[in-house]
């Protein structure tokens, strides 16, 4: 019997063998760049749900499964003395913490080129700002919102799964959001004790979220540090993040849930490092020639039980790339199914705005025909 896209995804994530290789896509970037409009960052209440019907229609048109993202399924409860404000101010989106020990603010600006909100002012500029972040995270609590989850779960149905997010590690948070890569590295050199204390505070708080998300009706937990080995090298990862990865994986497995992490950059060393921490798989895996490992090298490093989701470089969905090149990349990735069923085919992160949706459908058709020996 032919499985639904949801059932195929769940089988792969749970270490089972589906009837065919699951095919997944993130079409939200394509949708934004083709008249879908601005999404509002920072929202945890499903504020972008007006775009979901069109997005689901794109997935039905292409046949690709979806991880439907309507925000996080938890609410932040800030402690006494912490005032949080966010929203649109002129041309900028801002997120601001005011505390008795100082005030910090992140600012983003909409880009009509990238159809996104790149950060133009990081929240953390000085060592003193780390104390503000610690003050916030040492006093934060969280509450699950399973009613929103049930709404999203019903909305996506058999087409995929709700994206149940577990927040960044402390290091991922600083590098990707609050401080940026360069400033975070400078803190590691110039203020290592302040940096470590801040990482510990964030990780302790985010472990609360991981446990909340594992305890509820979630099927799979998804974590993102936007890992890339040229930013968080394997030694850097071991020094600052591995312990928290092990903690997250332990919490997830205690409740019978797989934990998938998002590695959308350089792979060498990180597939093995996350696997050794107990993580069950990686999302957005992009192999050579755009990435740094060939598909068979990805499987060799990850081992047979680690789910590899990705395999097709996003640029290959552009008409600039010959169709024969695209087809060869699809077939090379699908060939990994003969080594292990822990495999999902998808764009290596997102289909870009100039991507051809017919190529997504072509990838899905190839996966549907890719049966197991």
Secondary structure, 3 states (H helix, E strand, C coil): CCCCHHHHHHHHHCCCCCCCCEEECCCHHHHHHHHHCCCCCCCCCCCCHHHHHHHHHHHHHHCCEEEECCCCCEEEECCCCCEEEEEEECCEEEEEEEECCEEEEEEEEEECCCCEEEEEECCCCCHHHHHHHHHHHCCCEEEECHHHHHHHHHHHHHHEEECEEECCCHHHHHHHHHCCHHHHHHHHHHCHHHHHHHHHHHHHHHHHHHHHHHHCCCCEEEEECCCCCCCCCHHHHHHHCHHHHHHHHHHHHHCCCEEEEECCCCCCCHHHHHHHCCCCEEEEECCCCCCCCCHHHHHHHHCCCCEEEEEECHHHHECCCCHHHHHHHHHHHHHHHHCCCCEEEEECCCCCCCECHHHHHHHHHHHHHCCCC
